Amino acid sequence: MWHHSRFAAFDLETTGVDVETDRIVTAAVHGLGGGLPVEPHDWFLNPGIEIPEGATAVHGITTEEARTKGEPAPDAVDHIAGVLAKQVRAGAVVVGHNIAYDLTLLDRELRRYGLSTLSARLGLHPLHVIDTRVLDKHADTFRKRPSKTQGPQQLITLAQVYELPWDDDEAHGASYDAVIAARVAYRIGALAHMPRAEWPERIRQIRRPRYGDFCGLSVAELHAAQIEWAAEQAAGLQKHFRKTDPGAVVDGAWPLRPWVEPTTEPEGAPV
């Protein structure tokens, strides 16, 4: 059963939400489960740019703190990718929440510093990924926002739905969020392989739950299914946004947004 696999729980805290331009501030890759010891890896980086106040408000790290205590970004980014690749080659499934963001931003950081991408490090070895946001959205499509400030698929919401403890002081730390995502993935897998009659009451009350769609799949099959589900979810969100913004675009690529080579204007081109 896929939820008994070895997990490489992965999360980043960054300078912002733009995967093409923002930088890593903290990172975590924790090897969990699969009958093996816990293997935690954590990094604190100097991103080389200012950390906006909005990002600091989320993860609590200031520019000055990162410059004083953080390790140089190129070395740390190389190490993050190396550890993640080692975990995958050893058979781990990469697990995270909204994982396309983290994997894409890591990819762009590697390219920024002229380092080998995760794909290049893996060679022919397959990358299998579990995204708790994609799985939960598929299983409980019609969940409403718990409040005006909390979204239906936020990590804190999933912790509440799957009855996991939540610590506001630790949340938005890369290690904490990575581990919570892994625990959510395990709970979702357990529900998928559990007779419906044994589901907790809160799950039985869900309108048209689809946990059964995850039952009996290999990690490769689950990965392939998430590609389709992520695209469907993005298309639905885009349709919703276009009710008020006709030009809205939601990227449905998963688990990595394709790299587009930057275009350069030829010398003497008119500005």
N, C-alpha and C positions, 0 to 999 in steps of 0.2 A: 504494500500500500504506500502511495507516494508520500503520505505525511510521516512515515517512519524513516524516510531517507535522511541522509546527512544534509544539513542545511548550512549554507554560508550566508548568514544574515548580514545584510549590507545596507548602510545608510550614510548619507552625507548631510552636513550642515554647511551652508554656503553664504556667499555675499548677496544673493538675490535669487530670482526665479527664472532668469534667462539662461538656458543651457548653453547658448552660443557665446556669451560674454562673461558670465559670472564665474566665480572661483570657489574652490573648496576651502573651508575653514577648519572643520573637523570631519573625521571619517571613522567608520567602524566596519570591520569584517570579523564576525564571530562564528566560528565553527561550532555547531550545536547538533545534538541528537545523533541518530544513526548508531547508537550503542557505543559511541566514542566519547572521550573526555571533551569538555568545553575548551575551545581554543580561541581566546579573545585577542583581537588586534585593534589598537586605537591610535589615531594620529591627531595632532594639533598643528596646523599649518599657519605660516605667514603667507597669506594669499598674494602679497605683492601689490595690492591695491587697497584703497579705503574700503572699510566695511560700513555700508550705509546704516543710519540709525534704525531704519525699519528692520534690517536683518539682525542687528544687535538686540532689538526688542524681542526677537523670536528666540535666538539661541544664547543671548547674554554675553557675547564676546565682542569686545571693542577692538578698534584698529590698533590702539596702543598695546593692548594685551597680546594681540596676535603678533605684532612686530617684536615684542619683548620675549615671548615664550614660544612662539611657533617655529617649527623647523622650516628650512627653505622649501618652497613649494615643489620645485622640480624633483628633488630627491624623494620627498614624501609621496608625490603622485606616482612616481615610478614604483615605490614600495607598495602602495595600495594595490596597484594593478598586478604586481607580482604575487602578492599574497592571495588576491582573489583568483588569479589564474591557477595558482598552486592548489587551492581548495577545489576548484572545478575539475582540474585534471585528476584529483584524487577521488572524484565521484560526487562531489557536493552539488546541490541545487542552490542557485542564488535566490535568496528570498528577501523581499522588501515591500514597502508600501509605496505605490506609485513609482515603481522601480524604473520605468522608462526615463524619468527625470534624472535619477542618480546615475544610471549607466550611460546616458547620453552626455551628461556633464563631465563624467570621468573621461569619456572618449575625447571630448573637446579639450580637456586639460592635457591629456597625453599628446594630442596633436599640437597643442600650443607650445609644448616644450620639446617637440621633435622626438618623442618617445614611442616605443612600440605600442600599438593599440592592444586592447584585450583580445580582440579577434586574432591578431597576429601572434600573440603569445600562446593562444590555444591551438593554433594550426587547424588540424582536422578534428580535434576533440570537440564534441558538441557542447554548446552552452544551453543549459536548461534553467528556466527562470520561473519563479512563482511570485505573482503580484497579488498581494492581499486586497488591494483596491479593486482590481479586475474581478477576482473571485467573488468577493463580497457583493459587488454591484450586480454580478450575474445571478447570485443566489437569492438576493433580496432586492429586486429591481425597483420596488415601489416604496422603499423606506423614505419617510419624510425627515426633514431637518429636525433634530431634537430641540433646537432653539434658533433664534435669529442669528446667533454668532457661531453656531456649530453645524457643520455640514453633515449630511447623511453618511458619507464615506470617509470622514476624517479618521485618523488613527485613534483618537480618543473615543470616538463613537464606536469603532469596532471593539475597542477594549471593553466598553460598557456592554455591547451586545453579546460578546463572548465571555463575559464575566471574568475579566482579567483586572488585577489591581492597576491603578493609574496614579502616578505621582506627578503633580503639576510642576514640582521643583526639578524633577529629573527629565521631564518631557522636553522634546526638541534638543536633547543631547543625542549625538549619533549612536552611541552604544545602547542607550535606553530604547530609542525608537526601533533600532534594528532587532533587538531581542523581543520587543513587544510584537513586531510584525511576524517574527518567526513563531511566536506562541499563538498568534491569531491564525496563521496558516495551519498549524497543528490542530487547532480547535475546529476549523472549517473541514479539514480532512477527516477528523473523527466523526463529525456530524454526517459527512457524506457516506461513511461506511457503517453507520449506525441505523438500525431499524427505526422508521419514522415514529413508531409507538414509543420509543425510548427517548425521543427528543425532549429537551426541556420545554416547559410550557411557553416560554417567550419565543422559541423557535417555531413551535406548532401554530402560533398565532400569526405568523408571517403570511401575507397575502401571496399565494402562488410561489412558495419557496422552490428553489431549483438546486439544492445541494446534491441531489441524486445525479446530476450531470457530471459530478466530479468522481463518482464511484467507479472503482475498478480500472482507472486509467493509469498507464505508466507515466513517468515524469515527462517523457518525450511527447506522449499524447496530450497530456495536460498543457504542456508548453504550446503545442500547435493549436489547441482549442483557444487558449488565451489570446493568440494573435487575432483570431476571428472575433472573439468577444470584445477585445479592446477596440477594434475597428468599429464594431456595431455601437459600442457605448459612446465613442467619439462622434460618430455620425448623429446619434440621438441628441447629444449635447449641442452639437453645432446647429441642428435644426431648432432647438430651443432658443439658442442665442440669436439666431437670425430672425426671430419674431420682433426683436428690438434693434438688431444690428444686421442688416442684410449682407454685410461683408465679413461677418464673423467666420473664422476658420479654426477648427479644432483638429490638431494633428492626431491621427489614429495609429501612427506607426508604433510598433511594440515588438520587442522590449528596447529597441534602440532607434532613435530617429536618424535617418540616413544622413551621412556627411555630404555636404555640397561644397565643392572646392570654391573658395572665394574668387570672384572675377577681378581681374586687374585691367585697368584702362591702359591702352598703349600710350607711349610717350607722345606728347603733343596733342592728345585727344582734347577736344573742347570741353570745358567745364560747364 
